[in-house]
């Protein structure tokens, strides 16, 4: 605390004298960055959202100068200067208050650049990275990601293994899971059930069967939860359900004894963003405590499910002049506080004003996955784009392969990649089969056993053709 | 060596297609989507890409307003064209100077209950197809509840939050905007409606209620109109809108 205050005083003193805290000289040009958040923003690989916020570097040279300056920055700086002040933002307070000074001491003398080189070295292993979970703050990890190439983000993320459990085990190395997303524009129960059958037949749904409802009507959501629960129960499917409504609606439904497995909420990385979502840390904690009491998991009890995405803070006018990627990573501090079963970024969903094209979407997804994994989150990815973005299915194929190699926990499974309720394109059930095939990955172990037992998959992970007499189909047809 | 042609088999659950427009039971070759379905997908994406660039059909809309005997105003956001609109949502949320002038002239001492805005959003196709039929269902319900309606604002290159500015300038208690949603592959013409109680510049999403997917295969005009009027009445009664105002008309 004292050190932070001292640096703050020094910072004010220097700015009065006309000095700036962060400087870098390239040939004869001296680049100066007034504060940490400016340095972070200028060092960020280009994306439309930072241009919209008027935060990005003016030229390539300024961007690389900022990256050089950032590389030389001591990690300690991130503990003394917050991008949003401790006093004015509860997420800043959460970050500082949960920081583990003990484990940090091992890297206390590192600069950001040294951390990058260490992460890529053979000295950084799955377990040594895991031990640093709370030594890392979101801003440190956002900072290091900004000076990493795409291949660095893949390699370092691949070292991580974040395993979570509810009715099955997600995130083991060699496994690749899928959220079955059977959305329907009017929440029609039969329409949703048809998509669920389709997904299960194509071996999707181990991460969760998760519906985005078309309305936030509690009665409709109650019906959806009942349907999912009785279906999972009838066929003893080792998976969990979720209806992705607002947290307050889920809390109301838990009180009415609705069969809630995973408790969902979209979150952002500033207190103001979360206010715009109608939530705060204390409300999430209240929902967490209510969920904890249900004890509906069988192999474990990770039951929170969070979605995030770059640009949400700017979209809510709540970014406090912090670049969108740094805001995103701060949301992971919120997520990890509640031991979630699943977290994913909805990377391409937000639109071209934040991530303009395939190149920007791919870069952002790699950053989100890397940063979340380093901070200890069970990260998945909604590999997706909207129809007003400059992207198409080929960009998503590229990203899917990158995510598979990087060790992403799960992706979405949407019939034919076309979500008819949310009006965007994600990944299909076929995409999950494809990535498992080309990379030799398998579903979550409990789900794999169930697929084999149902004679839908053989021991080598190959799909078996089923007849219309299959119990699941007899039930549906 | 003999090479056999691949015959794509229908999935045994093909009959489930009657329950949903979702792309289920596509079949497969190896683990991949068969060629025909793959190209159907690409064509749908082509439709959606084109829908983003359609324009409001002002002639048809204005003719439609004439049938309701309601005055209307033609307004424009600060985004000059589609390219600016896509990259600068902040400009799409605010009226240009000329439009503010128009509203200031229109503003009178009497406050209205409801300001109705109609805007292109991300699919003018949706607005061109569905806004007049929706109003046909909606306006009688609003009138039967004796709510007063401000002149209809028809706004080009606009986003949801522009309704805060129009509603505020016209002194309406509730500002409602009807606009085209982000086109999907099987729905390039889906309409959304957002309601805000006490509209003011700077309001965020938590202060709004939304009804989406209004289109032929989605939420019917009549049901949508009933939902909207239910929300208007509840909003007026409780003097709030947004997440605190649940759409709980099915709960007893």
Interface residues (C-beta under 8 A of the other chain):
Chain A: X48 X52 X182 X183 X184 X185 X186 X188 X190 X191 X192 X193 X194 X195 X197 X198 X201 X202 X214 X215 X216 X217 X218 X219 X220 X246 X248 X249 X275 X276 X277 X278 X315 X316 X317 X318 X351 X352 X353 X356 X386 X387 X388 X392 X393 X414 X415 X416 X417 X418 X419 X420 X421 X422 X423 X424 X425 X428 X430 X433 X434 X437 X463 X465 X466 X467 X468 X470 X473 X476 X477
Chain B: X9 X11 X12 X13 X15 X16 X17 X19 X20 X21 X22 X23 X24 X25 X26 X28 X30 X31 X32 X33 X37 X41 X42 X44 X45 X48 X49 X51 X52 X86 X87 X88 X89 X90 X122 X181 X182 X183 X184 X185 X186 X187 X188 X190 X202 X204 X205 X206 X211 X212 X213 X217 X218 X219 X242 X243 X246 X247 X248 X249 X250 X251
